[in-house]
Amino acid sequence: MVGVVLRHNMTIRFSFTKSLRRGLSASIRVAALAAVAAFLLSCPFRAQSSAPAAAADDHSAAEQINSLAHNLLQSGIKANGLAGSGLTPWHLKIDLLYLSWESPKPLSGTVEQWTIAPDQWRRTFTGPPGMNFSEWSVSRLEKYQSKPGHDQFDAIADNIKFARPVIDPLAMVANIHPDYQLEMKRGDFGGITLNCVSVVNPHRYAPGENTDDFFPTYCLDQDSHLRIIVSGKTTVQFDDIQVFQGRAVAHDVKVRIDGKLDTELKVSLLEPLADANADRVKPGKDAVPQPYAIEPGLPRPESIYEVAAALPIQPTGMPYRGVFNVPILIRKDGTVKILPGANINPQELKDALQSAVGKWKYKPYLVDGQPIEVQYSVAYNIDGKPFVPSYQRPKP
């Protein structure tokens, strides 16, 4: 096995603020992290077996690795984060710094959560304008948010970016069904052996989705503790892992995009919640009910009518390309309402995509047999090919 000579904590004690401000661009450790990720994804995994390698055919070896990879992910779900059952009430605070196109300097904020049961909690975001709101979960189907005022916020984006990496870092594993083919690759990370699990040929399982986001690659150590997630150009690194109520929680999480540090999350407080009274997580007076959010692994909405967007051309004369996410609300009758929060530039492209998706229609989304309103995000793919509605594409 080839070794990569790097220290365990690859950030090597940079100042919290300075590390973001400089983006670690002057540090060779950014290049080292990228090299490690590339190495881990290219290094072959060697399954342990008492039989000579030459005696096993390719198919049986692949099936053995596939089974090991599925087992590792399930072990990782049980070992990492604070989601799911089996925990007594807890209280968490995350301090964060992040880059934004709105400011030349890093912005700071906090996420704080009080949980008395898996579906009973209150989560509060504080920070610059656009990041001050609270959320409440009363039950699996009953959720609330602060009423938007002058300070408009994007709750979906903030949860994915600032809360999920600490609280539920393996959430997207739910997209990987038991019959999906997985591969595993093994490498050395500063003396720690990591097993990296990824989906083989992911587009066959989720046509039309951004499979980098839908099926990230997960790298776990020998204790099933999550250490790295690779999703396209984004790498999430988990350090300072501490065990709380039998779960591994990373107290230092760094998100890098194209090798540059974008977000840093530090857990400043994680403790049992002594006062677990239900009033602590009771929705505030300004709370408004929220539509049902489709978590990873749940059935996806099924569209029955789609129209193409009238796409503009870039000033350079070249067409736009990429996957653009359009947040929507699917009403009980299947019609669509465009939600705020689409991070699409320029405005003319955003307008074109929202105008088209707003005309789409879905089958009513059912939970326990009843149609409900659901939040969803349409991944509109622009690849230079004629638009084909999802229901007319070949089934995987």
Steps between C-alpha positions, in 0.01 A plus 500: 500500500628842407525748785429873492716688747274752669426588857176386661368851552577648161395852595801525739369760740426797283319789666124452455454839331827514309455156353182609325624846406800359323300202376813296580613594149853556625511164673622184335250313711214598270680335212574208730134456587404501133774247433376277782142510370617417149723227632230338710261495207755339269664255739361146466336331796636160594236277651630277778474132411678180594476374142764603246398807303549317173237243599210746525332618184426867440127466565529334840767750607279792398205354690714449808615862486144618436377317812785638712430853375129482588582366845753777557248771412241352734759484777587862426139612534480339845838640611492862380303816565199577714211397275266211564397323818695370797610837645380670814414874471793715392607860442743608227663825391703544182714806429559559133692710251424501130571684178227685313492689173325777694806579713876519437560372854389174662162514673431342838195353668370222723263206487347382826268203549300360792372145445271306731413218252593412138207701357470757779755780488565870457781633281608865494725671246666833580736705289502777241182614320338204331597254771283578802212258547384196694349165411287264706419133451192381690467163325601323180240694300467820702774761450514878553727792414527861604276725295718675242525871563742762378778243547426246228677165543564180306430227755565211262845623398600597855401161638693312233807720535521566875297238692506175305882451490509479881158361593431258214810477276395168345146613411547442128588134554122447508507550121707181464261205485609150611508373140726778368849391400776653712877501477752557775851643476752504779783741577719628781429844646793601719514157660121453508352250257192634324248299300325714239160381377334620181218394268601325179363677191263718707313654204315174439336528843409869493465627143450874491649553847831661582661174607796675664254640756264203497769233546810649665806290577544423872836424663491336844774379731535160665260604778234594241554866584435731206810692391445631145209553262572575134218648291620626163726799568398511867698320771380486861760409762409381852754553780516514880258209526354449847257234617171619650243245619672239284500717186805648329453876456758706311566820695692649206348477151654671198335533160724570202391581147762462229754456779423835663356521849138618475343417837629400841274362774618462859291336770540724804244317715352151503336386819208299638187713527407506868176691447320289237158655553288513184456875544867543409426395142151649472456712184516875559219744438653604168528138379327400178427140391731357237430256218635150529869474409599194297802356677761290317379146443130587488304461174557784257208696353389369163439765235229457237550822302824687425587779256843619393642835599561765234870528580693824445850506355806618691651837398789301351256334261543161667205310645466446874588156633462328833244373750293778659283439807157666510326477842125438465188424699285219364142569603254229596361497145848467346533856369824687564585818685852641465675553834770758573860397550608392151874571472501555123687775318451704292145615569381439143595131526331476840184660361493261204537187712247611762248599234517154340503292821207704635286346223589141592259263672551195723296214630373588849763399757357254751607439860301239689259500206420871523607770248719765662694808394870427461818697451716380213791614288495448124845427359473655153779363281632710211736284296464627146249231409128550425283500811327169569244478785603258771197276438610451136857399583602133500456338839826390669 
